[in-house]
Amino acid sequence: MASRLFRWNKQTLRNQLSVIRGQRSPDVVLKNATYLSSARKKWLEGHIWISDDRIIYVGDSLPDNTDQAEVVDCTGQFLVPGYIEPHVHPFQLYNPHTFAAYASQRGTTTLVNDNMFFFLHVDKKKALTLIEELDNLRLPCTGGHDTMPRRRWRKKTPFFLLPK
């Protein structure tokens, strides 16, 4: 259960450190990136290393080991970190599709939606089965990623790419 609540464990941290130390290749390297630092509230330039689905390094250095990495030159692109909206009830006041389009234009990449709409139309015996089936799908909610071109690294990268 703990691995489900907390996706970082000792092995995950060891894997990330092995990438930083050059013992293992990151999955994706976004080089020459101009990215928005939400902490500093300004545009910065650097390289971003991603291992599994986590950003493990942002800075001036490129990794020593890129044998298995997909290296993407982001020259001429702005990278904007995506926002996860943790609690949404889109069916109550507005159409979920139009709300997703509105939110994605403002940097929201994932919406955690209220499931009540589904459960109102399912009898009690099937409600738990529906919850289990939805949990097994492991699909992203409607949001920013649906509006972007599909490439492997973009699905795993918590950034929007914007042309300069």
C-alpha positions in Angstrom: 0.0 0.0 0.0 2.8 2.4 0.9 4.3 2.1 -2.6 1.0 3.2 -4.0 0.7 6.3 -1.9 4.4 7.3 -2.1 5.9 6.6 -5.5 9.4 7.3 -4.2 11.1 4.4 -2.4 14.7 3.5 -1.7 15.2 1.8 -5.0 13.7 4.7 -7.0 16.1 7.1 -5.2 19.0 4.8 -5.9 18.1 4.6 -9.6 17.9 8.4 -9.8 21.3 8.8 -8.0 22.8 6.3 -10.5 21.7 8.5 -13.3 23.1 11.6 -11.7 26.4 9.8 -11.0 26.6 8.7 -14.7 26.2 5.0 -13.9 22.9 4.8 -15.8 21.5 6.8 -18.7 18.4 9.0 -18.2 15.4 8.2 -20.3 15.1 11.7 -21.8 17.4 14.7 -21.9 15.9 18.0 -22.9 18.9 20.1 -23.9 19.1 23.8 -24.5 15.8 24.3 -22.8 14.3 27.7 -21.9 12.0 26.7 -19.1 9.8 28.6 -16.7 11.0 28.3 -13.1 7.8 28.7 -11.0 10.0 29.1 -7.8 12.0 32.0 -9.3 9.2 33.3 -11.4 11.4 33.8 -14.4 12.6 32.1 -17.6 15.9 30.1 -17.2 18.0 28.2 -19.6 19.6 24.8 -19.1 19.3 21.0 -19.5 16.6 18.8 -18.0 17.2 15.1 -17.3 14.2 12.8 -16.9 14.4 9.2 -15.5 11.2 7.1 -15.6 8.6 9.9 -15.2 10.6 12.1 -12.9 12.7 15.2 -13.5 15.9 14.4 -11.7 18.2 17.2 -12.7 17.8 20.8 -14.1 21.0 22.8 -14.7 23.9 23.6 -16.9 25.4 20.0 -17.1 24.6 17.3 -19.6 24.7 13.7 -18.4 27.9 11.7 -18.8 26.0 8.7 -19.9 23.4 9.1 -22.7 23.6 5.6 -24.2 19.9 4.8 -23.7 18.6 8.4 -23.6 16.4 10.2 -26.1 18.1 13.5 -26.4 15.8 16.3 -27.6 17.2 19.7 -28.6 14.7 22.3 -27.3 16.4 25.3 -28.9 13.7 27.7 -29.9 11.1 26.2 -27.5 9.7 27.3 -24.2 9.1 24.6 -21.6 6.3 25.3 -19.1 5.8 23.0 -16.1 2.3 21.4 -16.0 -0.1 21.9 -13.2 -2.2 19.1 -11.7 -5.6 20.2 -10.6 -6.4 17.8 -7.7 -10.1 18.3 -7.3 -12.5 19.2 -10.1 -16.3 18.8 -10.6 -16.6 19.6 -14.3 -20.1 18.2 -14.9 -21.8 20.4 -12.3 -21.3 23.8 -13.9 -19.8 23.3 -17.3 -19.1 20.7 -20.0 -16.0 18.6 -19.0 -14.6 18.8 -22.5 -14.7 22.6 -22.7 -13.4 22.9 -19.2 -10.4 20.7 -20.1 -9.8 22.9 -23.2 -9.9 26.0 -21.0 -7.7 24.6 -18.3 -5.1 23.2 -20.8 -4.6 26.6 -22.3 -3.5 27.8 -18.9 -1.0 25.1 -18.1 -3.1 22.4 -16.5 -1.9 19.0 -17.7 -4.1 16.8 -15.5 -7.5 17.1 -14.0 -8.5 14.8 -11.1 -12.3 14.7 -11.7 -15.2 13.9 -9.5 -16.5 10.4 -10.4 -20.0 11.0 -9.1 -21.3 11.4 -12.7 -20.4 7.7 -13.4 -21.6 6.4 -10.1 -25.1 8.0 -10.4 -25.7 5.8 -13.5 -24.4 2.5 -12.1 -26.3 0.2 -9.7 -24.7 -0.4 -6.3 -23.3 -3.9 -7.2 -21.4 -2.6 -10.2 -20.0 0.6 -8.5 -17.0 -1.2 -6.9 -16.3 -3.1 -10.1 -16.2 0.2 -12.0 -13.8 1.8 -9.5 -11.5 -1.2 -9.8 -11.6 -1.1 -13.6 -11.0 2.7 -13.7 -8.0 2.2 -11.3 -6.5 -0.5 -13.6 -6.7 1.7 -16.7 -3.9 4.0 -15.6 -4.9 6.6 -18.2 -4.4 10.4 -17.8 -7.5 12.5 -17.3 -8.6 14.8 -20.1 -6.3 17.8 -20.1 -3.4 19.4 -21.8 -1.7 16.2 -23.0 -4.7 15.4 -25.2 -4.1 18.6 -27.2 -0.4 17.9 -27.8 1.2 15.9 -30.5 2.0 12.4 -29.3 5.6 11.5 -28.8 7.0 9.1 -26.2 8.9 11.7 -24.2 6.1 14.2 -24.1 3.8 11.7 -22.5 6.4 11.2 -19.8 7.4 14.8 -19.4 5.6 17.2 -17.1 6.1 20.1 -19.5 4.3 21.8 -22.3 6.5 22.9 -25.2 5.7 26.3 -26.6 7.3 27.8 -29.7 9.4 30.9 -29.1 
